[in-house]
């Protein structure tokens, strides 16, 4: 068992994942500015992007090093060990948003636990949750899947098991592939499934486009800026195969079962609402 208490010692080492703006530079928190200003080392997914942010904030880093996805597993070990040895305050920034969410950072946290180095997160904007709130779809229950594969067959294979998921589904996509992805989604989820495309979050040209997958797949050709696709979860009505239910009802009614008990049995078997099945049974009778 490991207990991580990052604020118990002011003198000891500390690694902080610092959430940075996803577009508008003013979305940086005061706490993030203070930590970046005081950090002994700032590690970055891309030192050029983080360097521009630091310059905008008027911060001259004591030491700026690179830590990106392809080298994170190896470089995180050395960074954390050096942090522990020298009692450093280390900040880690991904290109934009929260480290570890479709960005490097998770392996760095794992390495901190393995080396008994306190680690914390400085919260801030993240594109997935910001887009979800803007989508107009259910935000109480959702699943986030990050970036989809790039090939059509792989996308279909990835999405097919999600067709009957009832929660809202969140995906990231590049502007170059978003039109193709929406078309594939229309084939997999059905053209009438509701969807919201959110792009350029917090920037001047921020836009939310809401409609059905058919509408968006036909209208969206080329857009600019990183995109978030929010797909409505499966409703009971979408999930129902009425003919299958009627077939099961007819068979059960011929066997002398009551509509009520039969509806409960079929609803349990197909993971549906009993009231929905019972309504079909009454219509059939």
C-alpha positions as CSV (number, residue, x, y, z in Angstrom):
1,X,0.0,0.0,0.0
2,X,1.2,3.5,-0.9
3,X,0.1,6.7,0.7
4,X,0.8,9.9,-1.3
5,X,0.8,13.1,0.7
6,X,2.3,15.8,-1.5
7,X,1.9,18.7,0.9
8,X,3.2,17.2,4.1
9,X,6.8,18.6,3.6
10,X,7.7,22.0,2.2
11,X,11.3,21.0,1.8
12,X,11.1,17.6,0.2
13,X,10.8,16.7,-3.5
14,X,7.5,17.2,-5.4
15,X,6.3,16.4,-8.9
16,X,3.2,18.4,-10.1
17,X,1.3,17.8,-13.3
18,X,0.4,21.3,-14.3
19,X,-2.7,21.7,-16.5
20,X,-2.3,24.4,-19.1
21,X,-4.8,26.3,-21.3
22,X,-6.4,24.4,-24.2
23,X,-6.7,27.6,-26.2
24,X,-7.2,30.9,-24.4
25,X,-4.0,31.8,-22.5
26,X,-6.0,33.5,-19.8
27,X,-7.3,30.1,-18.6
28,X,-4.1,29.4,-16.7
29,X,-4.6,29.4,-12.9
30,X,-2.8,31.6,-10.4
31,X,-1.6,28.4,-8.7
32,X,-0.1,27.1,-11.9
33,X,1.7,30.4,-12.5
34,X,3.1,30.4,-9.0
35,X,4.3,26.7,-9.3
36,X,5.8,27.2,-12.7
37,X,7.7,30.3,-11.5
38,X,9.1,28.4,-8.5
39,X,9.8,25.0,-10.1
40,X,13.4,23.8,-10.2
41,X,12.7,21.9,-13.3
42,X,9.9,22.2,-15.9
43,X,9.5,19.1,-18.0
44,X,7.4,19.4,-21.2
45,X,5.8,17.2,-23.9
46,X,7.0,19.9,-26.3
47,X,9.5,22.4,-25.0
48,X,8.6,24.8,-27.9
49,X,5.0,25.0,-27.0
50,X,5.6,25.2,-23.2
51,X,8.3,27.8,-23.9
52,X,5.8,30.0,-25.7
53,X,3.4,29.7,-22.7
54,X,6.1,30.5,-20.2
55,X,7.2,33.5,-22.3
56,X,3.6,34.7,-22.4
57,X,3.4,34.5,-18.6
58,X,6.8,36.2,-18.2
59,X,8.3,33.1,-16.6
60,X,12.0,32.3,-17.2
61,X,12.4,28.6,-16.3
62,X,15.4,27.5,-14.2
63,X,15.6,24.4,-16.3
64,X,13.4,23.2,-19.2
65,X,13.6,19.6,-20.3
66,X,11.7,17.4,-22.7
67,X,9.5,14.5,-21.7
68,X,7.3,13.2,-24.5
69,X,5.3,10.0,-25.1
70,X,7.9,8.0,-27.0
71,X,10.5,8.5,-24.3
72,X,8.3,8.9,-21.2
73,X,8.9,5.4,-19.8
74,X,12.7,5.8,-19.8
75,X,13.0,9.6,-19.1
76,X,10.5,9.7,-16.3
77,X,12.6,7.3,-14.3
78,X,15.7,9.6,-14.5
79,X,13.6,12.7,-13.8
80,X,11.9,11.3,-10.7
81,X,15.2,9.9,-9.3
82,X,16.9,13.2,-9.9
83,X,14.0,15.0,-8.3
84,X,14.3,12.8,-5.2
85,X,18.0,13.1,-5.0
86,X,18.1,16.9,-5.3
87,X,14.8,17.7,-3.5
88,X,13.5,19.4,-6.6
89,X,10.1,20.9,-7.3
90,X,9.3,19.5,-10.8
91,X,6.5,20.7,-13.0
92,X,5.2,18.7,-15.9
93,X,3.2,20.2,-18.8
94,X,1.7,18.4,-21.8
95,X,1.0,20.5,-25.0
96,X,-2.4,21.6,-23.8
97,X,-4.9,20.7,-21.2
98,X,-4.5,18.1,-18.4
99,X,-1.4,15.8,-18.6
100,X,-2.3,12.1,-18.7
101,X,-5.6,12.6,-20.6
102,X,-4.7,11.5,-24.2
103,X,-1.3,13.0,-23.4
104,X,1.8,11.9,-21.6
105,X,1.8,12.0,-17.8
106,X,0.4,8.8,-16.5
107,X,3.7,6.9,-16.6
108,X,5.4,9.8,-14.8
109,X,2.8,9.5,-12.0
110,X,3.4,5.7,-11.9
111,X,7.1,6.3,-11.6
112,X,6.6,8.7,-8.7
113,X,4.7,6.1,-6.8
114,X,7.3,3.5,-7.5
115,X,10.1,5.8,-6.2
116,X,8.2,7.2,-3.2
117,X,8.2,10.7,-4.6
118,X,5.1,12.9,-3.8
119,X,3.1,13.8,-6.8
120,X,0.1,16.1,-7.3
121,X,-2.1,17.6,-10.0
122,X,-2.7,21.3,-10.5
123,X,-6.2,21.2,-12.1
124,X,-7.5,23.3,-14.9
125,X,-9.2,23.0,-18.3
126,X,-9.6,19.7,-20.2
127,X,-11.2,19.6,-23.6
128,X,-13.2,16.4,-23.0
129,X,-15.3,17.7,-20.1
130,X,-15.6,21.2,-21.4
131,X,-17.0,19.8,-24.7
132,X,-19.3,17.5,-22.8
133,X,-20.9,20.4,-20.9
134,X,-21.3,22.4,-24.1
135,X,-22.8,19.4,-26.0
136,X,-26.3,19.6,-24.7
137,X,-26.2,15.9,-24.1
138,X,-26.4,14.0,-20.8
139,X,-23.4,14.8,-18.7
140,X,-24.3,12.8,-15.6
141,X,-23.0,9.5,-17.1
142,X,-20.3,9.3,-19.8
143,X,-17.3,7.5,-21.1
144,X,-14.2,9.0,-22.6
145,X,-12.3,7.1,-25.3
146,X,-9.7,9.6,-26.6
147,X,-8.5,9.4,-30.2
148,X,-10.0,6.7,-32.5
149,X,-7.8,4.5,-34.8
150,X,-7.2,5.9,-38.2
151,X,-8.3,3.1,-40.5
152,X,-12.0,2.6,-41.3
153,X,-12.1,-1.1,-40.5
154,X,-10.4,-0.4,-37.1
155,X,-12.8,2.4,-36.3
156,X,-15.8,0.2,-37.0
157,X,-14.3,-2.6,-34.9
158,X,-13.7,-0.1,-32.1
159,X,-17.2,1.5,-32.2
160,X,-19.3,-1.6,-32.7
161,X,-19.2,-2.8,-29.1
162,X,-20.2,0.7,-28.0
163,X,-23.5,0.8,-30.0
164,X,-25.7,-0.2,-27.0
165,X,-23.9,1.7,-24.4
166,X,-26.4,4.0,-22.7
167,X,-24.0,6.7,-21.4
168,X,-22.8,9.6,-23.5
169,X,-19.6,8.8,-25.5
170,X,-16.7,11.3,-25.9
171,X,-14.0,11.0,-28.6
172,X,-11.2,13.2,-29.8
173,X,-10.5,13.6,-33.5
174,X,-8.3,15.6,-35.8
175,X,-9.9,18.1,-38.2
176,X,-8.5,16.2,-41.2
177,X,-10.4,13.0,-40.2
178,X,-13.5,14.3,-38.6
179,X,-15.7,14.2,-41.7
180,X,-14.8,10.5,-42.4
181,X,-15.2,9.6,-38.8
182,X,-18.7,11.1,-38.6
183,X,-19.7,9.1,-41.7
184,X,-18.5,5.9,-40.2
185,X,-20.3,6.7,-36.9
186,X,-23.5,7.2,-38.8
187,X,-23.1,3.7,-40.3
188,X,-22.3,2.1,-36.9
189,X,-24.6,4.0,-34.5
190,X,-27.3,4.8,-37.0
191,X,-28.1,8.0,-38.8
192,X,-30.6,9.3,-36.3
193,X,-28.2,9.1,-33.3
194,X,-27.7,12.6,-31.7
195,X,-24.2,14.0,-31.8
196,X,-22.4,17.3,-31.0
197,X,-19.1,18.3,-32.6
198,X,-17.2,20.9,-30.6
199,X,-14.1,22.6,-32.0
200,X,-11.6,25.4,-31.2
201,X,-12.6,25.3,-27.5
202,X,-12.0,28.7,-25.7
203,X,-10.6,30.3,-28.9
204,X,-12.1,33.0,-31.1
205,X,-13.7,30.6,-33.5
206,X,-15.1,28.2,-30.9
207,X,-18.1,26.3,-32.4
208,X,-20.6,23.7,-31.3
209,X,-22.5,21.8,-34.1
210,X,-25.4,19.8,-32.8
211,X,-27.7,17.4,-34.8
212,X,-28.0,13.8,-35.9
213,X,-25.1,11.8,-37.3
214,X,-26.7,11.9,-40.7
215,X,-26.9,15.7,-40.6
216,X,-23.4,16.2,-39.5
217,X,-21.9,13.6,-41.8
218,X,-23.5,15.2,-44.8
219,X,-22.7,18.9,-43.8
220,X,-19.2,18.7,-42.2
221,X,-16.5,18.6,-44.9
222,X,-13.5,20.4,-43.6
223,X,-13.0,22.2,-40.3
224,X,-10.1,23.7,-38.5
225,X,-8.9,23.1,-34.9
226,X,-8.9,20.0,-32.7
227,X,-12.3,18.4,-32.5
228,X,-14.3,16.7,-29.8
229,X,-17.2,14.4,-30.9
230,X,-19.9,13.8,-28.3
231,X,-22.3,11.0,-29.1
232,X,-25.6,10.4,-27.3
233,X,-25.9,7.1,-25.6
234,X,-28.3,4.4,-26.8
235,X,-31.9,4.8,-25.8
236,X,-34.3,2.0,-25.1
237,X,-36.1,2.7,-28.3
238,X,-33.0,2.3,-30.4
239,X,-32.1,-0.9,-28.6
240,X,-35.4,-2.6,-29.2
241,X,-35.9,-5.1,-31.9
242,X,-39.7,-5.1,-32.0
243,X,-40.1,-8.0,-34.2
244,X,-37.9,-10.2,-32.0
245,X,-40.0,-9.2,-29.0
246,X,-43.2,-9.9,-30.8
247,X,-41.9,-13.3,-31.8
248,X,-41.0,-14.2,-28.2
249,X,-44.4,-12.8,-27.0
250,X,-46.4,-14.9,-29.4
251,X,-44.5,-18.0,-28.4
252,X,-45.0,-17.4,-24.7
253,X,-48.7,-16.4,-25.1
254,X,-49.3,-19.7,-27.0
255,X,-47.8,-21.5,-24.1
256,X,-50.4,-19.9,-21.8
257,X,-48.1,-17.4,-20.0
258,X,-49.6,-14.1,-18.9
259,X,-48.6,-10.9,-20.6
260,X,-47.3,-9.5,-17.4
261,X,-45.0,-12.5,-16.4
262,X,-43.9,-12.9,-20.0
263,X,-43.0,-9.2,-20.3
264,X,-40.9,-9.5,-17.2
265,X,-39.1,-12.6,-18.5
266,X,-38.4,-11.1,-21.9
267,X,-37.3,-7.8,-20.4
268,X,-34.8,-9.6,-18.2
269,X,-33.5,-11.7,-21.1
270,X,-33.0,-8.8,-23.4
271,X,-32.0,-6.2,-20.8
272,X,-35.0,-4.0,-21.5
273,X,-37.6,-2.1,-19.6
274,X,-40.5,-4.4,-18.5
275,X,-43.0,-1.5,-19.2
276,X,-41.7,-1.2,-22.8
277,X,-42.1,-5.0,-23.4
278,X,-45.5,-5.0,-21.7
279,X,-46.7,-2.2,-23.9
280,X,-45.8,-4.2,-27.0
281,X,-47.6,-7.2,-25.5
282,X,-50.8,-5.2,-25.0
283,X,-50.6,-3.9,-28.6
284,X,-50.1,-7.5,-29.8
285,X,-53.1,-8.8,-27.9
